Amino acid sequence: MSYWYQYDLSKRTALYTSYANAKNQKFSSINTRYNVNFADNGGTPGTPAKVFDIGIRHSF
């Protein structure tokens, strides 16, 4: 399950946020926007993996 929201402040600037939740089974590899592998980073089998981010993007 994942959600993404973006709010445009102008043509070139936007605020964004996202949330993802996945069940980590048997050391599964879950790639996020930032290529985080939960199994290699202390993920415990069977526990949920959650990612939340928020930011500002500006195009030049």
C-alpha positions in Angstrom: 0.0 0.0 0.0 1.4 3.4 -0.9 0.1 7.0 -1.1 1.6 10.0 -2.9 0.5 13.6 -2.8 1.9 16.7 -4.5 0.8 20.3 -4.1 2.0 22.7 -6.7 3.0 26.1 -5.3 3.9 27.4 -8.7 4.9 26.1 -12.2 8.3 25.1 -10.9 7.9 24.5 -7.2 5.9 21.8 -5.4 5.5 20.3 -2.0 5.3 16.5 -1.9 4.7 13.7 0.6 4.4 9.9 0.4 3.8 6.9 2.6 4.3 3.3 2.0 3.6 0.2 4.1 4.6 -3.4 3.2 4.8 -6.7 5.0 8.4 -8.0 5.2 8.2 -11.8 4.8 11.2 -14.1 5.0 13.8 -11.3 4.5 12.1 -9.9 1.4 13.7 -7.1 -0.5 11.5 -4.1 -0.7 12.9 -1.3 -2.9 11.6 2.2 -2.0 12.1 5.5 -3.8 15.5 5.6 -2.1 16.4 2.0 -2.8 16.3 0.9 0.9 16.5 -2.9 1.3 14.7 -3.6 4.6 16.2 -7.1 4.9 19.7 -5.8 4.8 19.0 -2.9 7.2 17.8 -4.7 10.3 14.3 -5.7 9.0 12.7 -8.5 10.9 10.7 -11.1 8.9 7.0 -10.7 9.3 7.1 -7.1 10.6 5.7 -4.2 8.6 8.1 -1.9 6.8 7.0 1.7 6.7 8.4 4.7 4.8 7.3 8.3 5.0 8.9 11.3 3.3 8.1 14.9 2.8 9.8 17.6 0.8 10.0 20.5 -1.6 11.0 20.2 -5.2 12.1 23.1 -7.4 12.9 22.9 -11.1 15.4 25.3 -12.6 
